[in-house]
Amino acid sequence: MSALLPRIVIRLLAPRKTAYDPNMTYSRYAIEDTLIDDLIAGYRPNYSLEQPFYFSPEIFEEEFIHLFSRQWQFTDHISRIPHKGDYFLFKIAGEEIIVVRGDGNTVYAHFNVCRHRGSRICLASEGHVKQMTCPYHAWSYRIDGSLSHARAMSEDIDRSKLSLRSCQVRVFEGLIFINLTPEGTGLIPDFDTIVEPLRPWLAQADLRHTKIAHVEEFRSKANWKAAHENYFECYHCPGAHPEWMKAQLHALRDALGTKSAIEKFEKRNRVWEEKARKLGHMVGNLNNSSDHSDAENYCTQMVFAERMLVNVDAKDLYNSLTPDGAKMPTKLLGTYKEDDEGQVDWGIGPSGFGYTTCTATAILRITPRGPVDTDQVVTWLVHEDAKEGIDYDVESLSWLHSATIGQDRKIAEDNQAGMSSRAYEPGPYTELESAIPEINKDYIRALAYGRALRVNANR
């Protein structure tokens, strides 16, 4: 693993425990390392996770080692840094990463930590730099992270070994992904293997030639898995998302799940599929098998896609639901021949999930800050030549996902508060939540496999 890992977790005034006690509130107590193995071994399929998985700083540290630091994380769209020297800060699990544009299409990512005495270098959340200069003692770094200037430094010091600690970077269809594990220093998923199956589903929209039209951040006091679980089920939609239920036809299938509701969706979707195929547009699902060995599971990430009908007469419906009846975006993305009222529901887990129509894309980024602190950021993309007020307006573009994610933030925080109770115990999932047990199973397997690797490496 990387020299950055593992970390040391400091426990202050935390009572030691000899066994896992479901009656204790783990938001307030640290747990022994051996209890993590007990919790993993005691995982009950088709039930929600035990309380410590949503609160424990020790488990969050294990997640950093085996998930956050080694998986590819979606950060933002390339249009956020259009010019050399443009940068933004990406924050995950207590780390700050400087994502900066280099020459041409090159993008770099560096830990925001000076190699002198550890000060943060870039203090603003975004900006433009010719060099990155530490505000403490003015050590300066080139955009590629190499040390440029260190006043009064001894000639005996090898400056080539004082470059910024860097991350791996890949840009896929205009989407910037980073991996905190340096090149060649750890076991990580192969990026190309993960994303290539998704390319045909996004290629028609050509997200490389889009721009950011609007961004909203919904920071929630909830564990990232609570946000994940909420995203991957619509069982809660009828009571929580009235706008989503009206606007999205697939809610009939995903939220109601009755035979008549499913048949109603499928009948309308089949009619739409025939129209979309005649236009040369994608339809159907990305069939991505999750039948992996433990080692394969540890070296892969979630990817999915489904292109389906938004709704019957979607444009008129959306316009009737927006607060002022304003129009939805009109400028077509990529090679779409017309707006067929379809959308691609897609994702590259654990952090990037999108809905791409013929005229716009909304991307949700779920990023853990701490055990009970999660960023949910929605970025809306339109054609790079689209003009606000003519080809789109922000309110009509953003209203549905803005309302839905705002509702989801409250749901996640209320759920987190309830899970902190001594009365909490894992509950069974329904058929309408069937994706979550599969996600949880892979999560448990990744932690178990990663911890076993570390034990074997130390023998």
N, C-alpha and C positions, 0 to 999 in steps of 0.2 A: 504494500500500500504506500501511498504518498508519505513523504517525511512530515507532512502537515498533520498526519493522523497516526494513532488516535490522540484525542485531546485528554486533558486531565479535568475531571469534574470536581469542583470544590463543593463540599457539603457542609453547611453551617447550621449548627443546632438542629440537626436532623436525627430523630431517634432511629436506632438500628432495629431492623426487623428480622426475625428468624424464619418467618413464613409469610406467604401472601395472605393478607386478611381482607376479604371483600368488604368488611364493615368500616375500614379506615378510609379516609378521604385523601387520596394521593396527590391532590393538588397542593397539599400542605406538607407532605412528607417525602423524603428521598427513599429510594428502595435499594437494597443490596443487589449487587451485580448477579449473584446466583439466582435471585428471584426472577430476573428477566427470563432466564432459561425455563423456570417453572411456568411462567406465564405463557411463553411460546409453546411449551409442550402441552399446556392445558387448553390451548385454543379450541373452541367449540365451533365447528363449521355451521354455517347458516344462522349464527347468532352474532349480535354486535360484540365488540371487543370488551375485555375487562377494563375497569376504570383507569388503571395506570397507563394504558396505551394512549389515553387522551390527556394526561396531565404530567406524567413523570418526566423530570428533566433528564434522568438517566436513560430512559427509553428514547427521548428526543435526541440524545447524543448518539445512541446506537443508530438511529435513523439518519443522522448526519453522516456517520461513517459508511453505512451500507446503502443509503439511498441518495440523499441530497448531494453529497460530494462526488458521487460516481455516476449518477444518471445525468442525461442531457436535459438542461433546464431551458425552457423558452424564456427569453428576456424581453424582446421588443421587435418592432419592425424596422427594417433597414432605413426607412425614410426618416426615422428619428435622428439619425446622424448622417446627413447627406454629404457633408464636406469633411475633408481631412482635418483632424483635430477636434471635431465635434464629439462629445462624450455624454454619457449618462451613467448614473450609479444604479446598479442592480443589487438589491439587498435580500439575503437569504440566510436564515439560521444564524444570525449574529455576524455574518460576514458582509462586507461591502466590496463590490467588484466594479472597477472602472471599465466600461465598455466604450471603446474609442475607435473612430474611423481612421484608417491609415491611407496609404496611396491606393488609388483605384478602388477596387471592391474589397480591399483587405480590411478586416476588423480584428482588433486586439482586445483582450480582456485581462486585467491585472488586479490582484488584490490591492485594495486601497490602503496599503501599509508601507511606510517608508522603511528602507533597508538600513537606515541609520539607527534610530531609536524607536521606531514603530508608530510615529504619528500618522494620522490620516493625511493624505496628500490633497485630494480634491474634496473641498468642503461643500460646494454647491451640488445640488442633485443632478444638474446638467449644465453644460456650457461648451465653451470652445477654448482649446489650448494649443499653443505652438510646442510647448514642453510642459510636463507636469512637474511643478515645483512645490516641494514640501514647505508649508508655512512656518515650520519650526526652525530649521537650520538651513533652509534654502537648498537642500540637495535637489537636483533636477534630473528628470528622466525623459528620454526621447519617447515618442509615441509607441515605439515597439517595446518599451519597458527598460531598455538599456540605460545605465547610469551615464549622464552627460556631464554633470558638474557636482563636485563635493569639495567645498572650500577647505583648505588647510588639512586635507587628508594625507596621511603618510604615503610616501612613494612605495613603501613595502606592501601596501594593500593592493590586492588584485581587483581592480574595479570591474572587470568582466564578470566577477562572481557576485556582484552587488546589484544585479538587475532586479526589477520588481518580480515578485512571484506571479507567474502568469497562469491563465486557464486555457484550455483548448476551446476553440471557436469554430462553429460551422454555421453557414448561412444556407437555408433551405427555402426556396420559393420566396425569398425576401424576408424570412423569419430568422432571427438571430438566436442561436442556441449556444450555451456554454457548458463546459464540464470542469468542475473545480479541481479534478485530479490532473496533474501535469502529464504531458505526453510521455508514455513509456514507463510510468511509475506505479500503475495500479490496474486492476482488473475492471474494465468498464465496458458497457454495451457498445457495439459497433454502430456508429451513427447511420451510415449508409444503409445497412441492413434494416434498421428501424424505419427510416423515412421513405425509402424507394417505393414500397407498396402504396404509399399515400399519394405519390406524385401525380398519377393520372387523375385523381379526384380533385386536385387543386390546380392542375395545369391550365384548364380552360379559363379560370379566373385570372391567371397570370398575376399573382399577388406581388411579384417583383416590381410591377409597374403600377402600384397603388401608393397612396399616401395616407398618413394619419389625419382623419377629419375631427376626431374627438377622443378624449380619454377620461375615464372616471375611475376613482379608486374607492373601494369599499373595504376598509380595514376592519377586521372583526376580532373580537376577543374570544376566539374559539380555536381549537386544535385543527390543523390542516386536514386531518382525516374526517372530521365532522363536516367540513366544507366539501370534501371529495364525496362522501357518502350522500350528501344532499344533492350534489350535481348528478350523480348516477342513478337517481330514481325520480319518478314523477308521481309516486304514490301520494306525495303531499300536495300535488299541484291543484286539485279541485278546491281545497280550502285555502291555499296560500297564494295562488297565482291566477286570479280571475282574468287578467289581461292575456296571459300566456294560453289559458284554456280557450279563449275566444280566437286568438290569432293563429295558433299552431295546430294544424289538423292532426298531426301524429300524437297529440295529447289524448285523442280518443283511444288509441292503442296503448300508450305508455302510462296514462294516468287512470283510465277507467278499466281497461283490460277485460271487459265483458265480451262475450262472443259477438253480440250485435255491434258494439263499438269498434271492435277489430275489423269486422266485415265491412262496416261503413267506411273506415279509413282505407282499407285495401281496395275496395271497389273504386273509390275516387282516385286513389293513387295509380291504379292500373290504367285508367283513362289518361291520366297525366303522363305516365311512362311512355305510352304510344306516341304522344305528341312530342315529348322530349327526344325520343330516339330518332324521329324523323328529322329533327334539327341537328342531330349528331351530338347531343348532350348526354352526359353520363347519367345512368340510373342504377339503382340497386345498392348492394352492400360490398364493402371490402371484407372478404372472408379471411380473417387472420386467426389461425389456430393458436390456442393457448396451451396446447398439450406439450409442455416442456419438461425436461428433467430439471432437477434442482439447480444444476450448474447452468443450464440454458436459461432458466428462469432468472437467475442472478445476473445474466448478461444480456437481458433484453428489456424492453420497455413497451408499455401499452401503445397501440396505434389502432385507430378505427375510423371508418367513414361510411356514411349512408347518404345517398342523394335521393330526395323524395319531394313530394309536393308540399309547399308551404301551406296553402289552403286554396279552396275554390274562390276565384275572383279575389286573390290575395291583395292586389293593389288597392281595390276599392274598400276591402275590409280594413286594411291597415289605415287607410286615410280616414275612415269613419271612426277609428279608435283613437287616433292621435288627438291631443287636447284641442288643437285649433284646425284640424282637418287638413293640415299641410301635406304636400306631396312627398312620396318616397323617392329615393334616388332614381335617376333616369339614365345616367351614362353607363353603358354596358362595360363590364370588366372583360379583359382578355379577348378570347375568340368566341364568346357567346354571340349567337346570331340574333337572338331576341330574348326578352325577359319571359322565360317559360313558367315563371312563378314556382320554380324549384329551388332547393337549397341543399348544400352539403353540410351535414352534421359530422364534424371530424374532430380528431384529437390526437395529440402526441403526449401521453402521460409521462410524468405526473403533473405537468404545469401548464400545458397549452391546449385550449379547447375552443373550437370555432364553429360559427354558422356562416357559410358563404353562399349568398344568393348571386344572381346574375349581375347585380349592381352594387353590392356592398358586402363587407365582412365584419363580423363582430367576433373578437378573440378574447376569451377569458383566460387570465393568467392567475393560477392559484399558487402562492408562494409562502412557505412557512417562515415566520420571523422568530418564533419561540414556541414553547409547548402550548401556550394558550394565546397565540397572536399570529394572525394570518392575513396576508395581503390578497385581496381579490381585485384585480385590475381589468377593466374592459377597455379594449382599444378598437375603435371603428375605422375601417379602411374604405376608401373610395378610389375611383380611377385617378391616376396622378394628374390628369388634365381637368378633372371635374372642378367646377367653380361653385363655391358656396353661394346660396341664394338663387342659383340658376339650375344647376344639376342636382343639388341636394340642399337640405337644411338640417342643422344639427338636431333639432328637437324631433323631427320625424325620423331621422336616422337612428336615434339612440333611445327613443322612449321605451320600447318593449324590453330590451335587455337591461336598461337602467332600472326600470321598475322591478323586474324579476330578480336581479342580483341584489337590489336593495332589500327586497323581501327575504331573500335567502340569507342575507347577513343577519337579520333579526332572528330567523329560524335557527341558524347555527349558534348564535349567542345564547338563545333561550335553551337550546338543547345542551350546550356546554354547561350552563348553570345547573340544569337538572342533573347532569351526569356527575356533578361534584358532590351530590348528596350521598350520605351514608346509605340511603335507601336504594341507590342505583344498583342494578344488576343487569347483565346482558339479556336483551330480548330477542325473540325470533324474527327473522325477516319474512316478508310475504313474497308471493310470486312476482309482484310488481316491483320488487327490490332485488331481483335475481342477479343483477350485475355486481352488487356489493359483495356478496359472499365470495365470488370469484376473485375480486380485487383484494379482499382481505386475505384470502388463501395465499395468493402470490406474495403479498406483503409479509405474512408470517414466514413463508418459505425463504424469502430473501433475508430476513433477519436471522433465521436459524442457520442458513447456509453460510452467511457472512461471519457469524460468530464462530462457527465451527472452523472456518478457514483461519481465523485469527488464532484460535487455540492450537490448531495443528502447526501453524507457522512458528509458534512460541515453544514448541516441544524440542 
